[in-house]
Amino acid sequence: MRESEPTRLLRELIALPSINPAFAPGDAVHSGEARVADYLAALAAQCGLDVDLQEVRPGRRNVWITLRSRQKATRRIVLAPHLDTVGATEITPALFTPRIVGDRLHGRGACDTKGCVAAMVSCLFQMSRDGIRPDHTEIVFIGLIDEEHGQLGSRAVAASNLKADLAIVGEPTRLKVITAHKGDYWLRLITNGRSAHGSTPHLGDNAITRMAAVVQLIETDYAQQLGERSHPLLGHPTINTGTIRGGTQPNVVADRCEISVDRRMIPGETEASVRKELKSIFAKHGLRVSFDEYKTAPAPSLETDPELPAVQQLLKLAHQKSPLGANFFCDAAILAAGGIPSVVFGPGDIAQAHTADEWISIKMLERGQKMLRRYLEEQP
């Protein structure tokens, strides 16, 4: 049986390591998106498509591939998956050796999100070779860097002031259209005390004990407070205590303790409002807590109007009466904040993302590619 173009392309992309440099520092063999970007650019040029490489950081570039409209463009559709992947506990050649077992194609990035890359960009390759171009709609594929860490790629696109009617951000959604996702805010909370010898703890002030009260409050009163607000597609916001560090050794009263928390936000919440409510509840209970931020750039929530014509057309193709929401964060919110209405859509299941043995259904990959091509061919 002849292998489909998106399946072949995905195998080739898996074989090109593109681990986000934040997860493999100093590993030039496996990290960085340049190999994938350059490979896609070369293939696109062979198909007669316009290609541009947007340098975001030294050696790290977004790849723009454009299918021009037949006449003057009055609309623009953007396809925006990301090129980087997460790493692994042990980085071995097996991660980048694509394997097909039944309906599953295995390998790092198969699901998150090289499957989306293959499905999306192969549409443009095929349409260009077949001489199919919308009359007035320009289609732009943008392979983004750094989604798995700081979203530098999508932030660069947003800063470019690109205008578009819709961006379809490639993520594994099981071919369901998502118009809302939660925002993500990382905070470091710090309690300070006073050190003393472990044999005379009453002479000190234990920062770990202070932090224990903070964690207890977060997990009870504050969690209950979050459960009382809700979004129709996203449910309620959440907070998770991910790490805790404090003290130096058992026989010393700890003078400092810190935790890191992950706060998932729903539309209407902001980083400023989260800080304000946390400070308020800590003050109410007499807890002295210092705040430090993990992330240097905002990661807001997404909420796109499902009634937009371009969104309605995609919903119809997906046989959805209404859109869905997602708990995870992705590039869609960054593009939307830059003025491009965005949805999330693609083959694969988020349950396979970041797993040791990542895979994607070949049938779903091929079905997704056909759906996307039909969507693009229907553009005016």
Phi and psi in degrees as a GROMACS rama.xvg file:
@    title "Ramachandran Plot"
@    xaxis  label "Phi"
@    yaxis  label "Psi"
@TYPE xy
-69.7603  135.161  ARG-2
-76.1758  136.052  GLU-3
-72.1731  158.764  SER-4
-62.4679  -45.9116  GLU-5
-63.2949  -33.5099  PRO-6
-68.201  -45.427  THR-7
-61.8917  -44.7516  ARG-8
-62.9272  -40.317  LEU-9
-63.9243  -40.4545  LEU-10
-58.6728  -42.0077  ARG-11
-67.2414  -36.155  GLU-12
-71.4995  -38.2922  LEU-13
-60.4116  -36.5249  ILE-14
-72.0805  -8.30124  ALA-15
-104.626  99.3357  LEU-16
-59.1767  137.796  PRO-17
-146.946  47.1497  SER-18
-64.0311  136.268  ILE-19
-56.7679  128.653  ASN-20
-55.1628  -24.0849  PRO-21
-64.5861  -23.8383  ALA-22
-101.646  -6.44004  PHE-23
-144.391  60.0706  ALA-24
-60.933  132.751  PRO-25
81.0661  -2.50094  GLY-26
-96.962  87.0912  ASP-27
-72.5948  -18.0814  ALA-28
-73.0635  -36.7403  VAL-29
-114.303  -14.2788  HIS-30
-103.784  158.707  SER-31
95.5361  148.611  GLY-32
-94.6949  -2.97935  GLU-33
-59.7992  -40.3601  ALA-34
-58.7774  -43.9739  ARG-35
-69.3015  -44.1907  VAL-36
-60.1366  -45.8842  ALA-37
-66.622  -37.0325  ASP-38
-65.0589  -46.1039  TYR-39
-64.3041  -39.0926  LEU-40
-61.7066  -41.4372  ALA-41
-65.8417  -43.3927  ALA-42
-63.0132  -41.519  LEU-43
-64.9912  -40.2154  ALA-44
-63.0132  -37.5647  ALA-45
-63.2618  -28.3707  GLN-46
-88.3135  2.84197  CYS-47
80.2067  18.48  GLY-48
-89.9354  154.062  LEU-49
-75.7389  135.257  ASP-50
-129.586  138.603  VAL-51
-142.64  139.589  ASP-52
-109.668  116.933  LEU-53
-95.7333  106.543  GLN-54
-71.5545  117.41  GLU-55
-99.7718  -44.4472  VAL-56
-138.841  157.626  ARG-57
-51.3808  122.234  PRO-58
78.5733  2.3441  GLY-59
-128.384  117.947  ARG-60
-140.14  139.741  ARG-61
-73.9832  143.496  ASN-62
-108.611  125.021  VAL-63
-106.116  124.978  TRP-64
-126.158  121.747  ILE-65
-118.98  130.544  THR-66
-102.372  108.427  LEU-67
-72.233  153.616  ARG-68
-79.1708  160.859  SER-69
-68.0554  -38.9116  ARG-70
-118.268  -169.566  GLN-71
-58.1726  129.384  LYS-72
-76.6546  128.376  ALA-73
-115.384  -6.46688  THR-74
-137.29  161.305  ARG-75
-146.705  132.223  ARG-76
-114.098  131.635  ILE-77
-110.195  134.601  VAL-78
-109.249  120.893  LEU-79
-136.265  79.3462  ALA-80
-89.5017  171.083  PRO-81
-108.765  152.326  HIS-82
-94.1965  -21.4945  LEU-83
-83.5699  158.95  ASP-84
-128.698  168.151  THR-85
-78.6714  170.839  VAL-86
-93.5144  -145.357  GLY-87
-158.828  161.518  ALA-88
-57.2912  -41.597  THR-89
-129.799  119.314  GLU-90
-90.1433  111.412  ILE-91
-127.765  161.839  THR-92
-56.5305  -26.7578  PRO-93
-62.1671  -29.4329  ALA-94
-59.4725  -33.2421  LEU-95
-109.748  19.4197  PHE-96
-106.666  101.73  THR-97
-63.8687  135.487  PRO-98
-129.628  134.267  ARG-99
-106.88  121.215  ILE-100
-127.354  105.424  VAL-101
63.3011  -122.708  GLY-102
-91.1316  1.67933  ASP-103
-105.207  132.79  ARG-104
-106.178  117.365  LEU-105
-100.419  151.258  HIS-106
147.121  156.388  GLY-107
-62.4388  124.589  ARG-108
92.1497  -5.80729  GLY-109
-53.0161  -42.668  ALA-110
-95.0837  -40.8016  CYS-111
-125.662  93.5621  ASP-112
-130.531  39.6985  THR-113
-69.108  -22.4629  LYS-114
-62.5933  -42.8478  GLY-115
-65.2928  -40.9528  CYS-116
-57.5754  -49.388  VAL-117
-63.4666  -43.5016  ALA-118
-64.2919  -42.77  ALA-119
-74.5738  -50.5841  MET-120
-72.4003  -28.7491  VAL-121
-66.3376  -26.393  SER-122
-60.7336  -45.8166  CYS-123
-67.8254  -38.9237  LEU-124
-59.4372  -48.5859  PHE-125
-66.773  -43.8986  GLN-126
-62.6996  -39.261  MET-127
-66.868  -44.334  SER-128
-64.7561  -34.2476  ARG-129
-85.3169  -1.13953  ASP-130
71.4518  26.1208  GLY-131
-100.211  118.453  ILE-132
-138.852  136.118  ARG-133
-60.6573  154.299  PRO-134
-68.0995  -44.4255  ASP-135
-130.806  9.8168  HIS-136
-114.042  123.429  THR-137
-90.0224  135.001  GLU-138
-112.977  125.598  ILE-139
-123.406  119.406  VAL-140
-91.7212  128.281  PHE-141
-125.522  108.159  ILE-142
-81.5592  115.163  GLY-143
-96.5615  143.781  LEU-144
-90.0185  159.606  ILE-145
66.8584  20.3111  ASP-146
-62.2944  -34.0236  GLU-147
-74.2369  -5.77897  GLU-148
-128.373  -80.7518  HIS-149
-114.423  4.43985  GLY-150
57.3439  38.9172  GLN-151
-62.4849  -35.2389  LEU-152
-65.1853  -50.7638  GLY-153
-69.2621  -31.5245  SER-154
-66.788  -35.0762  ARG-155
-67.3348  -39.3304  ALA-156
-65.2638  -44.3384  VAL-157
-60.8616  -38.5704  ALA-158
-72.298  -17.6443  ALA-159
-77.0962  -8.09853  SER-160
64.6468  28.772  ASN-161
-61.4804  135.418  LEU-162
-105.607  137.147  LYS-163
-155.14  155.359  ALA-164
-79.8997  -28.1645  ASP-165
-163.301  141.996  LEU-166
-113.274  127.556  ALA-167
-100.279  105.988  ILE-168
-88.0247  121.915  VAL-169
-78.0177  114.834  GLY-170
-145.816  157.093  GLU-171
-73.3593  97.3427  PRO-172
-113.803  12.0643  THR-173
58.4172  34.7944  ARG-174
62.5427  30.33  LEU-175
-106.518  145.555  LYS-176
-87.505  124.465  VAL-177
-112.161  125.582  ILE-178
-110.987  -1.8572  THR-179
-145.536  138.27  ALA-180
-143.369  161.109  HIS-181
-75.3864  152.996  LYS-182
-86.1125  167.744  GLY-183
-134.766  125.324  ASP-184
-130.405  119.663  TYR-185
-102.045  131.341  TRP-186
-130.09  145.813  LEU-187
-107.706  122.221  ARG-188
-106.4  134.536  LEU-189
-127.014  133.218  ILE-190
-115.805  141.277  THR-191
-117.129  144.043  ASN-192
-134.207  -145.538  GLY-193
-140.658  128.484  ARG-194
-75.8109  155.016  SER-195
-162.02  168.969  ALA-196
-68.4707  143.167  HIS-197
-62.9825  -20.4811  GLY-198
-80.6288  -13.9601  SER-199
-130.58  61.619  THR-200
-61.5991  -23.5363  PRO-201
-67.5701  -14.6556  HIS-202
-87.2345  -7.3482  LEU-203
-111.667  -173.219  GLY-204
-137.03  104.991  ASP-205
-78.195  113.172  ASN-206
-67.1077  -27.3346  ALA-207
-68.6788  -40.5994  ILE-208
-61.7208  -41.4129  THR-209
-61.2205  -42.4348  ARG-210
-68.901  -32.6198  MET-211
-58.1153  -38.3154  ALA-212
-67.9741  -35.1918  ALA-213
-65.1213  -47.4398  VAL-214
-63.2469  -41.728  VAL-215
-60.033  -42.013  GLN-216
-66.2088  -41.5676  LEU-217
-61.0596  -42.8495  ILE-218
-78.785  -13.1164  GLU-219
-115.544  -85.8066  THR-220
-57.1692  -47.241  ASP-221
-70.1784  -40.7947  TYR-222
-61.2445  -39.0777  ALA-223
-65.24  -39.2058  GLN-224
-61.7904  -41.6764  GLN-225
-66.617  -34.8745  LEU-226
-68.0649  -13.2037  GLY-227
-89.164  -6.26413  GLU-228
-114.467  151.38  ARG-229
-153.577  157.415  SER-230
-122.566  140.549  HIS-231
-59.7045  -29.0722  PRO-232
-103.692  -20.5096  LEU-233
-113.557  -9.3263  LEU-234
72.0008  -147.437  GLY-235
-99.9086  157.041  HIS-236
-68.604  161.563  PRO-237
-137.249  163.645  THR-238
-139.164  139.857  ILE-239
-132.108  130.753  ASN-240
-85.7791  110.201  THR-241
-93.7797  -36.2731  GLY-242
-140.746  158.237  THR-243
-144.806  135.526  ILE-244
-141.13  135.847  ARG-245
-169.549  150.734  GLY-246
75.9975  173.452  GLY-247
-120.821  -37.0822  THR-248
-163.63  162.89  GLN-249
-60.3091  -31.5178  PRO-250
-95.2124  21.9976  ASN-251
-128.694  129.622  VAL-252
-66.4931  127.463  VAL-253
-68.3024  130.393  ALA-254
-101.837  0.886204  ASP-255
-155.478  140.588  ARG-256
-145.606  143.142  CYS-257
-139.25  148.325  GLU-258
-126.334  155.387  ILE-259
-112.107  136.676  SER-260
-126.453  148.804  VAL-261
-113.097  114.591  ASP-262
-110.292  113.579  ARG-263
-90.2923  125.393  ARG-264
-106.468  146.102  MET-265
-101.224  162.076  ILE-266
-52.1746  137.776  PRO-267
102.561  -20.7554  GLY-268
-96.4194  146.258  GLU-269
-130.712  167.385  THR-270
-60.3201  -39.5388  GLU-271
-63.9806  -40.8533  ALA-272
-69.321  -33.6829  SER-273
-66.364  -46.2147  VAL-274
-59.1538  -42.4828  ARG-275
-62.8623  -44.5055  LYS-276
-71.9773  -33.6358  GLU-277
-66.486  -44.2085  LEU-278
-61.594  -37.4376  LYS-279
-65.8224  -45.8415  SER-280
-71.3148  -33.1647  ILE-281
-66.8005  -43.2411  PHE-282
-63.5199  -39.1933  ALA-283
-59.4116  -32.4255  LYS-284
-102.067  11.901  HIS-285
68.2379  30.9072  GLY-286
-102.849  127.584  LEU-287
-94.4449  112.888  ARG-288
-133.044  132.9  VAL-289
-97.0279  152.175  SER-290
-115.977  140.586  PHE-291
-141.78  140.941  ASP-292
-97.4223  139.782  GLU-293
-81.1339  -51.4303  TYR-294
-90.3196  141.662  LYS-295
-90.909  -11.2194  THR-296
-130.354  145.394  ALA-297
-67.8516  147.887  PRO-298
-125.432  78.0158  ALA-299
-75.8345  170.322  PRO-300
-79.8416  165.388  SER-301
-115.867  137.804  LEU-302
-150.826  105.534  GLU-303
-107.33  140.157  THR-304
-65.1284  114.566  ASP-305
-70.3483  -10.7046  PRO-306
-84.2809  -6.12815  GLU-307
-57.7832  136.421  LEU-308
-54.0823  -41.8852  PRO-309
-66.3212  -32.2076  ALA-310
-73.9089  -42.921  VAL-311
-59.6434  -37.8261  GLN-312
-64.1445  -40.6264  GLN-313
-69.8736  -39.3106  LEU-314
-59.8976  -40.7698  LEU-315
-62.5061  -43.4797  LYS-316
-64.8296  -31.865  LEU-317
-85.8498  0.948619  ALA-318
57.9309  42.2095  HIS-319
-110.7  131.061  GLN-320
-78.985  -27.9941  LYS-321
-146.743  155.524  SER-322
-76.9515  173.861  PRO-323
-117.392  170.198  LEU-324
-118.689  164.914  GLY-325
-134.823  143.867  ALA-326
-78.0699  -24.872  ASN-327
-79.1223  162.647  PHE-328
-104.112  147.091  PHE-329
-154.628  -173.343  CYS-330
-66.0892  -16.3543  ASP-331
-57.8726  -42.4476  ALA-332
-66.208  -33.4264  ALA-333
-67.4926  -45.6148  ILE-334
-64.8468  -40.0049  LEU-335
-63.7783  -40.9043  ALA-336
-64.7539  -24.3665  ALA-337
-85.1477  2.31899  GLY-338
103.886  6.61142  GLY-339
-107.078  112.359  ILE-340
-54.0909  132.223  PRO-341
-134.608  144.482  SER-342
-128.551  167.626  VAL-343
-116.568  131.853  VAL-344
-162.758  139.545  PHE-345
170.984  166.661  GLY-346
-75.2823  159.055  PRO-347
101.93  166.586  GLY-348
-120.143  128.301  ASP-349
-58.6545  -21.8759  ILE-350
-63.5797  -22.3058  ALA-351
-90.8515  -12.1503  GLN-352
-66.6706  139.501  ALA-353
67.7347  15.0697  HIS-354
-90.2195  161.946  THR-355
-65.0059  -36.1353  ALA-356
-119.496  74.0185  ASP-357
-70.6327  141.481  GLU-358
-153.073  166.075  TRP-359
-138.851  147.853  ILE-360
-73.2552  125.815  SER-361
-65.6149  -38.944  ILE-362
-61.3759  -41.5501  LYS-363
-68.1762  -39.5859  MET-364
-57.3456  -48.3094  LEU-365
-70.208  -36.924  GLU-366
-65.2607  -40.0428  ARG-367
-63.0669  -40.1797  GLY-368
-64.0522  -40.6175  GLN-369
-67.002  -39.0241  LYS-370
-63.222  -44.0381  MET-371
-66.094  -40.7002  LEU-372
-64.9293  -41.8728  ARG-373
-60.505  -42.2247  ARG-374
-60.4816  -45.7732  TYR-375
-68.7635  -38.272  LEU-376
-68.7214  -22.7417  GLU-377
-83.9245  -4.64742  GLU-378
-68.5706  141.434  GLN-379
